[in-house]
Amino acid sequence: MDTIWSDTFDGSSGPKYRAVVERIRRAVRGKELKAGEKLPPVRELAYQLSITPGTVARAYKILTDEGVLQAEVGRGTFVAPPVSAGQDEQGFGESELVLDVAPHNREGGDGYHVNLFSPHLPSVGQAGLIRELLGDIAKEPPSGFMHYPSREGARPAREAAARWLSERAVGRVRETEVVFSNGGQNALCLVLQAVLRGRRPVVLVEELSYPGFRRAAELLRADVVPVAMDADGIIPEALEIAARQHDAQILCTSPEAHNPTLTHTPLERRRALVEIARRHDLQILEDNCYHVAETAVPSYRLLAPERSWYVTSISKSITPALRVGFALAPKDRTVHLRRAAEHGFFGLATPLTDLMARLLVDPRLDALSVKTHEVIRDYVQCAVNVLGSYQLVWRPDIPFLWLPLPLGWRAGAFVQAAEAEGVRLRSAEDFVMRSSRAPHAVRLSINAGVEADTFERAMLRLRLLLDNPPELIAV
C-alpha cells in the first residue's frame, strides 16, 4: 500500500488534507484500494507523509462522511463497500458533496454545521399550537393591546402556570405564589435580587455549575464561592465549611439534573444539605430548568419550604423562543420576589400572559411533550451508540451529555478541533470559576433542529477526533 502515497503531494498547492483526500479517492476509483481494505492508522500515515496526525484525521473524516471510508471502533478505518445506485460516478452522493464543500454555512445561521452548544428542541407541533392560540388572541385579546400588565390581568396565566408547576414534584402551587420572568436566567436574577443584602454578599455554587449562576451574582456585585462535589452532588462537609467561612446567603444548585455533569442528588444527601442550610440560615435556589420528566425525589421546596426558591421555564420543554420562566419563593417571601419582578419590568407583555393562560392548560400539550421526549431520547441514543465506548454520561430524558475526554485531549483543544469540523461544543472551562481548574471534558447538547442523519454524522466526526488524539511528544 505504501506505493499509493508516492505522488500524494505532487503538483498540489492546496491544503494537505485535501491532497490526502484526493489521493485516496483516486486509489479507490482505480482499484488500488479495494473494498474492505484497511488504511494505515492515523499516526502511521502521518509519519509516512511527514504531516500532522490532525491532517490525516481530517482527511479520513471527510471520506468517512462521504461514504468512501468507514470507521470501526477498535478496528480502524477501511474502504467502504461499493456505492449504491443514486450516487454519482465518482462514488459520492450529491448531498454529501454539498455537505463537505460548505460545512460551516448550513444549520442555524450561526456559522456552524451542527451547533451542540445549547439544546435545540424538536419541532413536533408546538409551533402550530402556538400559532393557533396567538391567532385567536390577536382577534380578541383578553388583556387588550393598550394597557400595562397588571397582577389581576395575569391571574388566568398564573392559574395555568400553578397547575403546570404542580405536576413537577414541587408540591401544590397556588396561583398567588407564581412570579413570571423573562426566561429562566431572568428568574435567577429575580431570586438573587430578593435574597441578597449588604455590600458584598456571598453566593455559593457547585464547583462545576451553570455559568448563569455566576453571571446573575456578578450583576448584583456578589462574590461567588464554589463548593466541592462528588458523585452525589454537593459534599455536605464542604458546604458546612463554605457557609461558615464566607457567611454565605444563598446556595445555587441543580440537584435534579445537574448542569453539566448530569449528577442527581439523592434524598439522603439533600436532607443533609438542608440541615446545614438551616444551621447557617442559608437560602437554597433550586434551578430545575433542564428536568423534563417526573421524579420520585422531593424538591428542596418540599424538604425546606421556609428557605427554598424554585426556578424553571418552558425553554427546555416547550420552546425557548417565548422567554417565559417561573420563580417560586418561600411562603413569607413571595412579596419580595414579586416586587423584584414588578419593579424591574412591570410584568410580562400581556399577549404573552394571555398565551400562557391557554397554552399551559391546552389538552394537546401533554401529547406534544411526550413526542418531544421521544425525539430527545432518540437523539441521545444516537450519541450513545456512536460515543458510548468512551466515558459518556447521559440520561434519556435530558437534552445534553457529559463527555470526559480520553488521554491525549485537553478540553480547549478538543473544542477547537470539533469547531474546525463544523461541530460546536461547550468546554468544561465554561462551567468553573476563572480561578478554578476544569476537568478535561465537554458538554454535548442535543440539537434536534438538524436531521437525525446529520446529527449522527456529527457524532461520527467527534468519535474520529476522540479516536485520534493529538500526538504526545516527550521532550
N, C-alpha and C positions, 0 to 999 in steps of 0.2 A: 504493500500500500504506500510505502514511502515515496515511490516514484511519482505519484499523482500530485505531490506538493512542489515538485521541482520548478514549475513555472508559475507558482501562485501569485507572485507579485510582479511578474514580467509585464511591463507596459502599464502598470496600474498606478494612477495618480490620485485615486480617491482614498477613502478610509480603508484601513487594513482589514477591518471586519468584513467590509463589503467584498474585498478581494477574496477572502476565505469563502464567503457565501457563494460567489460566482464560480469559484473553482470546484466546490462540492457539487453545485448544480450541474456543471459540465460533466463531472465524473459520473453522476447518476444518469444523465442523459446518454452518455457514451458507454454505459455499462462497465466503466472502470470500477465503480462501486455498485454492487448488486444488492437487491432487496435482502434484508436480514443481516447484512454485513456490519460488523461493529466498527465504529470510528475510534480513533485514539482518544484516551482521556484528555480532558481539557489541558491539564498541566503538561502532559507529554507532547501534545501537538504544539502548544505554545513554546516549549523548549526547542522543538524541531525548527519552528519558523522564526525564532528569536523575536517573539512578540509577547504581550502580556496575556495571562490566563483570562482576564476580563474580555479581551478582544475575541478570543476563541469562544468563550461562553456566549457572547452576544451573537456571534455568527450561528452557533448551534441553536440558540433560542429562536432566531428568525426562521431558520429552516425547520425547526420543530413546529412553530406556529403555522408554517405553510404546509406542513404535512410531508415534507421531503424526508425529514428525520423523525424518529420517535425516541423519547427518553424513557427509560425504565428504571425506577428507583432501585438502587443497589446493584444494577447490572451494567448500566452505561447508556450510550447513545448509539442507535442503529439506523440503517437506511430503512425507510418505511416501505411497506408493500406497494405494488403498483397502484397508481391512482385510478379512481373510478370514472365512469362517464360523467360528463358535465364539467370537467376541468380542461384547461387549455392544453395545447400540445407540449408545452414545457413541463407540464405536470403540476401547475399551480392554479388553484381556483381563483377566479376574478376577485371575489370578495376578500380573499386572503392577500392578494397583491395590493388592493386598496388599503387594507389594514396595515401592511408593512410600509407602504410608501408614506403614509401620513399618520403615524401612530399617535401624534400629540394634538391632533386637530379634530377629534371626534366628540366623545361624550362630555356633556356637562358644560361646555363653553368656558371651561377654566384652564384650558391648555393641557389637560391630561386625558389619556385614553380611558383609563379606569381610575376613578377617584375613590380611594378607600380611606380617606382622611376622616370623614364623618359618615354616619349611617344615612342611607337613602332608602326610604320605604318604597315597596312596590305599589304601583297604581292598580288597585283591584276593584275600583268603583267608587272610591272616596270622592274623586273629583266630580263625578256625575252627581253624586248625592249632594255635595256642597253647592254645585252649580244650580241644582233644582231648588234647594232651600233658599239660596241667595236670590234666585229669581222671584220666588214667592214674597220674600221680604222686601225686595225692591218695589214690588207692586203695591204692597200695603205694609209699610214698616211699623211694627208695634210701637217703637220709640220715636218714630218720625225722623226727619233729617235736619231739624232746625233747633235741637235742644242739646244742652250739655248733658253728659252722662249723669245719672243720679242713682243713689242707692236703691230707691224704690223701683226705678225703671229697670234695674238689673236683677230684680228679685227672681223673675222666672229663670234667668240664666243661672243664678246661684242655686236654685232648687234643683235644676237639672245637673249641675256640677256636683252637688251634695250626693245625689243618687249615684252618679258615676264614680265618685271617690269612695263611697261606702262599700263598693264592691272590690276594693283594693287593699284588704287586710289592715285597714286603719280604724275599724270600728264604725259606729254610727257617726255620720257627719251631718250637722244641722246647717240649714241654709245660711243662718246668721254667722257661721264660722268661716265661710268661704270668702277668700280675698283673691280676686283675679289679678293677673300680672301679664306683662308682655313677654310671655315665654318663661321657661324655667330659670334662665340666668337672671332675669329681672326679679323673679320670685326670691332667689338667693339674696339679691341686694336688698329687697324689702325687709327680709327677716333680719339681716345684719343691721339695717337702719333701726329696726325696732328694738334690738337687743343691746347693741354696743353703747358704751358710755365711757366718758373720760377722754383724755387727750391721746393716749396711745394704748388702746385696748388690744388684747391678745386673742387671736383666733387659732384654734388647734385644728389641724387637718391630718389625714393619714399620710405617711411618708411618700407613698405613691397615691396621687389623688387627682380628681378632676381639676384642671387648671382654672376653671371658672370660680372655684372657691377662693383661690388666691387673688384673682383679679377683683372680685367683689370686695374682699377685705382691703386690698390696697386702695381702692377707690375711697374707702372710708378712713384711710390713714391708720389702718390697724396693722399690727405686727402679726406675722403668720409663723407658727411653730409646728414642724412636722412631728408626728408620733409614730414610733416603730410599730410594725405589723408582723404577723406570722400567717400561717395558712388559714387561720380562723378570723383574720381581721386585726383590729387594734389590740395590742397587748395591754392587758389591764395594768400591769406594773408600770409600763411606760406612760400610760395615761395619768396614773397617780402622780408620778414624778413631774410630768409636764404641767399638770394643773396646779400643783403646789408651787413649783419653782417660778412659774410665769404669771400666777394669779389670772389664769385664763377665764374668759367669759363664756365662750361657746365652742363646742366641738362640731365640726362639719364632717359628715360621714355618709357613705353609701353602703349600708350593710347588706342590702338585698342582692344587688348585682354590682359589685364594686367596679368602678371605672378607674383604671383599665384592666385589672387582673382577673375580674370575674369572681373574686373571693365572695363567699356567702358566710356571713357571721351567724353562727348557730345560737340557739336560745340561751344556753348557759353563759356563753360569752357576753351576750347582750345584757343579761341580768347583772353580771359582774361589772360591766361598764356603767350601768345605771347606778349601782351602789356608789361608785367613785364619783359620778357626776353629782349625786345628792350630797356627798360629804363636802364637796368643794363648791357647791352651788353653781354648777356648770350647766349651761343650757345645751341642748342637743338639736342640731339641724340635720334632719334626715332627707337626703336627696334620693328620690325614687323615680327619676325621670326615665331610666332605662328598663325598669322592670315591667314586663308586658304580660306576665302570666300570674295565676293565683299562687299563693304561698300559705303554708300552714304555720309559719313562724310569725308571731305578732310583731308589729312595728314598735318603734320607741314611743310612738303616740299612745299605744295601749299599755306599754310597760312603765312609762314615766309620763303620764299625761300632764303633770304640773310643770314640766320643763322641756317638752318636746315640740319642735317645729317641723312641719312636714311640707315638702315641696315636690311637685310633679308637673307634668304638662302633657299636651296631646301630640307633641312633636315626634315622639318615638312610637306612637300607636295609631295616630290618625293622619296628621300632616304637620310638618314644621312651618308651612307657609303662613298659617294664620297667626302664629306667635301668641298662642294663648297658654298661660300657665296658671297654676293654683298654689296658694300657700295657706297653711293652717297653723294657728298659734295655740298655745295653751289657753285654756278657757278664760282665764282672767287677763290674758294679754292680747286678745283679738282686737281690742280697740287701738292698741299701739300699732299693730300690723296694718289695720285699715287706714289709720291716719298716715302711715308712711306711703301707702298707695295713693290716697286721695290728695295729699299734699304734693306728691311727686308728679302725677299725671292726670288727676281728677277721675280716672276710671277708663276702662276700655271704650273704644268707639262704639256707639250704640248699635250700628249694624252688626258688629261682632257679638255683642251680648245677645242681640236678637237671634243670631245664628246659633250661638251656643245653647240657647233655650230650646231649640228644636233638634240640633244635631246630636247632642249628648244623650237624648232620650229616644231618638229615632229607632224604631224596631229593626231597621235594616243594618244598623251599626254593628250589632253583635256578629252577624254573618260576615261582614267585611273584616272585622277584627280577626275572626277565625282564619279567613283566607290570607290575611296579611301574615299571621303567624306561620301558616303552612309554607308560604313562599320564603319567608326568612329561614325557616328550618331547612328547606331545600338548598338554599344558597350556603348555609352553614355546613350542611352535609357535603356539598361540593368541595368546600375549602378543606374539610377534614379528610375527604378521600384523597386529595392531592398532597396535602401538607401533613397528614396525620403521622408520618414516620418521625416527625420532629416533636418537640415538647409543646405541642399546641394545646392551649387551654380554651375550652369552648362550652357553650350551653345552647341547646337547640332553640330556646326562646329569646335569646339576647342577640342583637344585631352587631356584635363585634367579637373578635377573637384576640387572644393574647399569645404572642409567639416569642418565647425566649430563643435567642439566636444560637446556632451551633458555634463551636470553637473556630476562630478564624474570622468572624464577623463582629464588628462593632456596630452599635445601633445607628449612629450617624452615617457611617459608610454604607450600611445596607439600605437605609432610606434613600440616599443619593443614587445608589446603583439601581434601585427599583424605580426611582423617578426617571432615570435615563431610559428605562424600558417602558415608560408610559404608565407606571403604576404609582399612585401617591399613597403613602402610609404616614403614620404618626410614630415618632420615636419615643421611647421611654423617657427621654430627656424632657419631653413636654409635660410630664406628669410629676416632676420633682421640683423642689426648690432650686434656685440657681446655685446655691452653695452646697447642694447635696449630690451624692454620687448616684448615677442612674444605672440600673441593670442593662445589660445588652439584650434588649427586647424591643418589639414593635407591636403596635395595635393595628389590626386589620378590621375596618368596618365593613359591614355588608352593604354593598351598593346594588340594590335590586332594581335600580333605574337603568341598568345595562342588561342586555340579553344574557341568558344563562350561559351560552357558549362563550360569549366574550368574557364573562366573569371567570369561567373555567380556564380560558387561555391565560388570563392574568395570573391565576393561581399557578399555572404551569411555568410561567415566567419567573415567579417568585421561587418556585421549587428549584429551577435551574440555577438561580443565584445561590440558594441555600446549599445545593449540592456542590457548588464550586466556589468556596470562599476565597478571598484574596490569598495569594501565596505568602506564607510567613518565612522570612529570610532571617536567619540568626546571624548577627554580626560579631 
